[in-house]
Amino acid sequence: MTFKISNKNFLITGGTGQIGSFLTEKLLENNANVTVLGHNIENLKEIKNLVDTKKIKFIECDLTNGDRIKKIGPLLHDIDFFVHLSSELKLPEPDAISSAYHTIELDIKSTVLLLQQLKQLQGILFSSSVAVYGKPSYIPVDELCPIEPISFYGCGKFAAEKYLKLHSNDKDVPLTILRISTVYGQRDRSNQMIPVFMRKALRDESIDLYGSSSRDFIHISDVIKVIMSAIKLNQNNLFNIGTGKKFSNQFILKKIIEITKSESKVTYLEKSAEYDFLCDNSKAIKDLDFNPMVSIEEGLVDEMLWYEKEIQKQSNNE
């Protein structure tokens, strides 16, 4: 039976981010009632107009603040569907204990506290990551590949998966887990490889390229489509989400230099402990009717055009 989105109350964590902002817009198109949890009301960006015009509810909440989560609890009691996107991919810090503690607060403690506030859930979708696999035992990576995370981010995502699963089983609430590969495209303000290369190339700044590993990159529009399919299916399940194609960072940088006509100087550097990653997305293709449509070339042009507009906006405001 298809889960009917219209008039249902959705809660989205990470709703001001790349995936969250696009998903918020898509859910509104499907007549859902959307509440977004965000760290800072000054960080609304693309969804600011939706908040200002009261088309969505926005609740300011630092998910590492347990007291704040408990305080807003009464505002969440009528939520029907929980979309948990909140995430923070941080570079390794010198203080490993500090990094580990932050992961526990953001990915584990906040997940448990939020679940305690959601009294009438009919479904949960969790945006996990292929980072849970670490350096994979084999490629392409299917859902049965051993879990061996090598980062605090991957550890946090997998721990959240387990807590959500326990809650799902206890409360008999369907849980869909999507282990998503590297997302790129419009609204990507992260410090991951593609947006960093793109920003620097557009400004003709020097670029350091580390190693030659390959990854499975998936465009944001394909991610939103598969999330919507998973919400409508609303079943206990786990899927790897990627294109089933991998490209080296050298190839990606070459394409970015070409499309931006950049004069950036590139320095090639070695990187230790490299590995390739490629998704086996056959399960998502079968069960979610998943069909990634955007080629890497089309996606990079799409991201470039968006960044050109962002840079122009910044110039106009200076």
C-alpha positions as CSV (number, residue, x, y, z in Angstrom):
1,M,0.0,0.0,0.0
2,T,1.4,3.4,-1.0
3,F,1.9,5.9,1.8
4,K,-0.2,9.0,1.0
5,I,1.8,12.1,1.5
6,S,-1.0,14.7,1.0
7,N,-2.0,16.4,4.3
8,K,0.5,14.3,6.3
9,N,2.7,16.1,8.9
10,F,6.4,15.7,8.1
11,L,9.4,16.5,10.3
12,I,12.7,17.1,8.5
13,T,16.0,17.5,10.3
14,G,18.7,19.1,8.3
15,G,16.0,20.8,6.3
16,T,18.1,23.9,5.5
17,G,20.8,21.8,3.8
18,Q,21.2,20.6,0.2
19,I,19.0,17.5,0.4
20,G,16.6,18.9,3.0
21,S,15.8,22.1,1.2
22,F,15.0,20.4,-2.1
23,L,13.0,17.7,-0.3
24,T,11.0,20.3,1.6
25,E,10.0,21.9,-1.7
26,K,9.1,18.5,-3.2
27,L,6.9,17.5,-0.2
28,L,5.1,20.9,-0.5
29,E,4.4,20.1,-4.1
30,N,2.7,16.9,-2.9
31,N,0.5,18.9,-0.4
32,A,2.4,17.8,2.8
33,N,2.6,19.8,5.9
34,V,6.3,20.3,6.6
35,T,8.1,21.2,9.8
36,V,11.9,21.8,9.5
37,L,14.3,21.6,12.4
38,G,17.4,23.8,11.8
39,H,20.4,24.8,13.7
40,N,20.1,28.6,13.0
41,I,17.2,30.7,11.7
42,E,19.9,32.9,10.0
43,N,20.8,29.9,7.9
44,L,17.6,29.3,6.0
45,K,18.9,30.2,2.6
46,E,16.7,28.5,-0.1
47,I,13.7,27.9,2.3
48,K,13.6,31.4,3.8
49,N,10.7,32.4,1.6
50,L,8.8,29.3,2.6
51,V,9.2,30.2,6.3
52,D,8.4,33.9,5.7
53,T,5.2,33.1,3.9
54,K,4.3,30.5,6.5
55,K,4.2,27.6,4.0
56,I,6.3,25.6,6.3
57,K,7.1,25.7,10.1
58,F,10.7,26.3,11.1
59,I,11.9,25.3,14.6
60,E,15.3,26.5,15.6
61,C,17.1,23.7,17.4
62,D,20.7,22.7,17.9
63,L,20.5,18.9,17.8
64,T,23.4,18.6,20.2
65,N,21.3,20.5,22.8
66,G,19.3,17.8,24.6
67,D,17.4,20.3,26.7
68,R,16.3,22.2,23.6
69,I,15.0,19.0,22.0
70,K,12.9,18.2,25.1
71,K,11.6,21.8,25.2
72,I,10.2,21.7,21.7
73,G,8.8,18.2,22.2
74,P,5.1,19.3,22.4
75,L,5.5,20.9,19.0
76,L,6.3,17.5,17.5
77,H,3.6,15.3,18.9
78,D,1.4,15.4,15.7
79,I,4.2,14.4,13.3
80,D,3.3,11.5,11.0
81,F,6.5,11.0,9.2
82,F,10.1,11.6,10.3
83,V,12.8,12.3,7.7
84,H,16.1,12.3,9.5
85,L,18.7,14.0,7.3
86,S,20.8,15.9,9.8
87,S,24.4,15.3,9.2
88,E,27.8,16.9,9.6
89,L,30.7,15.5,7.6
90,K,33.7,17.0,9.4
91,L,37.4,16.7,8.6
92,P,39.4,14.8,11.2
93,E,40.3,16.9,14.2
94,P,43.6,16.6,16.1
95,D,41.5,16.0,19.3
96,A,39.9,12.6,18.5
97,I,38.0,12.6,21.7
98,S,36.3,15.9,20.8
99,S,35.3,14.5,17.4
100,A,33.9,11.3,18.9
101,Y,31.9,13.2,21.5
102,H,30.4,15.5,18.8
103,T,29.4,12.5,16.7
104,I,27.7,10.9,19.8
105,E,25.8,14.1,20.5
106,L,24.7,14.8,16.9
107,D,24.0,11.3,15.5
108,I,23.1,9.2,18.5
109,K,21.8,11.2,21.5
110,S,19.8,13.6,19.3
111,T,18.2,10.7,17.4
112,V,17.1,9.0,20.6
113,L,15.7,12.2,22.1
114,L,13.8,13.1,19.0
115,L,12.2,9.7,18.8
116,Q,11.0,10.1,22.3
117,Q,9.1,13.3,21.2
118,L,7.4,11.7,18.2
119,K,4.3,10.1,19.5
120,Q,2.3,9.1,16.4
121,L,4.8,8.2,13.7
122,Q,3.6,6.3,10.7
123,G,7.0,6.1,9.0
124,I,10.7,7.0,9.3
125,L,13.3,7.6,6.6
126,F,16.9,7.9,7.6
127,S,19.6,9.3,5.4
128,S,22.6,7.2,6.2
129,S,25.8,7.0,4.2
130,V,28.1,4.6,2.4
131,A,30.7,5.7,4.9
132,V,29.4,2.9,7.2
133,Y,31.3,0.5,4.9
134,G,34.6,2.2,5.3
135,K,37.1,0.7,2.9
136,P,34.8,-1.9,1.3
137,S,35.7,-5.6,1.2
138,Y,34.6,-5.7,-2.4
139,I,33.1,-3.5,-5.2
140,P,30.5,-2.9,-6.3
141,V,29.2,-2.6,-2.7
142,D,25.8,-4.2,-2.0
143,E,23.8,-4.0,1.2
144,L,25.4,-7.2,2.5
145,C,28.9,-5.8,2.4
146,P,30.6,-5.9,5.9
147,I,30.3,-2.8,8.0
148,E,33.8,-1.4,8.8
149,P,33.6,2.4,9.2
150,I,36.9,4.2,9.3
151,S,35.6,7.6,10.3
152,F,33.6,9.1,13.2
153,Y,31.0,10.1,10.6
154,G,30.6,6.5,9.4
155,C,30.5,5.2,13.0
156,G,27.8,7.8,13.9
157,K,25.6,7.0,11.0
158,F,25.7,3.2,11.7
159,A,25.0,3.7,15.4
160,A,22.0,5.9,14.5
161,E,20.8,3.1,12.1
162,K,20.8,0.6,15.0
163,Y,18.9,2.9,17.4
164,L,16.3,3.7,14.8
165,K,15.9,0.0,14.0
166,L,15.3,-0.8,17.7
167,H,12.7,1.9,17.9
168,S,11.1,0.8,14.6
169,N,10.8,-2.8,15.9
170,D,9.5,-1.7,19.3
171,K,6.9,0.7,18.0
172,D,6.1,-1.2,14.8
173,V,6.9,1.9,12.7
174,P,8.3,1.3,9.2
175,L,11.9,2.4,8.8
176,T,13.7,3.0,5.5
177,I,17.4,3.4,5.6
178,L,19.2,4.9,2.5
179,R,23.0,4.6,2.5
180,I,23.7,7.4,0.0
181,S,26.9,7.8,-1.9
182,T,28.6,11.1,-2.6
183,V,25.9,13.8,-3.5
184,Y,26.7,16.8,-5.6
185,G,24.8,19.5,-7.5
186,Q,23.0,22.7,-6.7
187,R,23.0,24.1,-3.1
188,D,26.1,22.1,-2.2
189,R,28.0,24.4,0.2
190,S,30.0,21.7,1.8
191,N,33.7,21.3,1.9
192,Q,33.7,18.0,-0.1
193,M,35.7,17.6,-3.2
194,I,33.4,18.8,-6.0
195,P,32.2,22.1,-4.4
196,V,35.7,22.9,-3.3
197,F,37.1,22.3,-6.8
198,M,34.2,24.2,-8.4
199,R,34.6,27.3,-6.2
200,K,38.3,27.5,-6.7
201,A,38.1,26.8,-10.5
202,L,35.6,29.6,-11.0
203,R,37.9,32.0,-9.2
204,D,41.1,30.7,-11.0
205,E,42.5,29.8,-7.6
206,S,45.2,27.1,-7.2
207,I,43.9,23.6,-6.5
208,D,45.6,20.7,-4.7
209,L,44.6,17.3,-6.0
210,Y,45.2,14.4,-3.5
211,G,45.6,10.9,-4.9
212,S,43.6,9.2,-7.7
213,S,40.8,7.3,-6.0
214,S,37.3,6.9,-7.6
215,R,33.9,7.4,-6.1
216,D,30.2,7.0,-7.1
217,F,28.8,10.5,-7.4
218,I,25.0,11.0,-7.5
219,H,23.2,14.2,-8.5
220,I,20.9,15.8,-6.0
221,S,17.8,15.6,-8.3
222,D,18.2,11.8,-8.5
223,V,18.6,11.7,-4.7
224,I,15.3,13.6,-4.2
225,K,13.5,11.2,-6.6
226,V,14.6,8.1,-4.8
227,I,13.8,9.6,-1.3
228,M,10.2,10.4,-2.5
229,S,9.9,6.8,-3.9
230,A,11.1,5.4,-0.5
231,I,8.6,7.6,1.5
232,K,5.7,6.4,-0.7
233,L,6.8,2.8,-0.3
234,N,7.2,3.3,3.5
235,Q,8.5,-0.2,4.3
236,N,11.2,-1.7,6.5
237,N,14.1,-1.8,4.2
238,L,17.7,-0.8,3.5
239,F,19.1,0.5,0.2
240,N,22.4,1.6,-1.2
241,I,21.9,4.7,-3.3
242,G,24.4,5.5,-6.1
243,T,24.6,5.5,-9.8
244,G,26.6,2.3,-10.2
245,K,29.3,4.3,-12.0
246,K,32.6,5.6,-10.5
247,F,34.8,8.4,-11.6
248,S,38.3,9.3,-10.4
249,N,39.0,12.7,-8.7
250,Q,41.4,13.4,-11.6
251,F,38.6,12.9,-14.1
252,I,36.2,15.1,-12.0
253,L,38.8,17.9,-11.8
254,K,39.6,17.7,-15.5
255,K,35.9,18.1,-16.3
256,I,35.5,21.1,-13.9
257,I,38.5,22.8,-15.4
258,E,37.0,22.3,-18.9
259,I,33.5,23.5,-18.2
260,T,34.6,26.5,-16.1
261,K,37.4,27.4,-18.6
262,S,39.5,27.8,-15.5
263,E,43.1,28.9,-15.4
264,S,43.7,27.3,-11.9
265,K,47.1,25.9,-11.3
266,V,46.7,22.2,-10.2
267,T,49.2,20.6,-7.9
268,Y,49.1,16.8,-7.8
269,L,49.9,15.2,-4.4
270,E,50.0,11.7,-3.1
271,K,47.4,10.4,-0.6
272,S,47.9,7.5,1.7
273,A,45.2,4.8,2.3
274,E,43.3,5.4,-0.9
275,Y,40.4,3.2,-2.0
276,D,37.7,3.2,-4.6
277,F,34.0,3.0,-4.0
278,L,31.2,1.9,-6.2
279,C,27.6,1.2,-5.3
280,D,25.6,-1.8,-6.3
281,N,22.2,-0.1,-6.7
282,S,20.3,-3.1,-8.1
283,K,18.1,-3.5,-5.0
284,A,17.0,0.2,-5.2
285,I,16.4,-0.2,-9.0
286,K,14.1,-3.2,-8.3
287,D,12.2,-2.1,-5.2
288,L,12.2,1.7,-5.6
289,D,12.0,2.0,-9.4
290,F,15.3,3.9,-9.1
291,N,16.7,5.2,-12.3
292,P,19.5,7.8,-11.9
293,M,19.2,10.1,-14.9
294,V,21.8,12.8,-14.6
295,S,25.2,12.2,-16.1
296,I,28.3,13.4,-14.4
297,E,28.9,15.9,-17.2
298,E,25.3,17.3,-17.0
299,G,25.5,17.4,-13.2
300,L,28.8,19.3,-13.1
301,V,27.4,21.9,-15.5
302,D,24.3,22.3,-13.3
303,E,26.4,22.8,-10.2
304,M,28.7,25.3,-12.0
305,L,25.8,27.4,-13.2
306,W,24.4,27.6,-9.7
307,Y,27.8,28.5,-8.2
308,E,28.2,31.3,-10.8
309,K,24.9,32.8,-9.6
310,E,26.0,32.5,-5.9
311,I,29.3,34.2,-6.6
312,Q,27.5,37.0,-8.5
313,K,25.2,37.4,-5.5
314,Q,28.1,37.7,-3.1
315,S,29.8,40.3,-5.4
316,N,26.6,42.4,-5.5
317,N,26.4,42.3,-1.7
318,E,30.0,43.5,-1.2
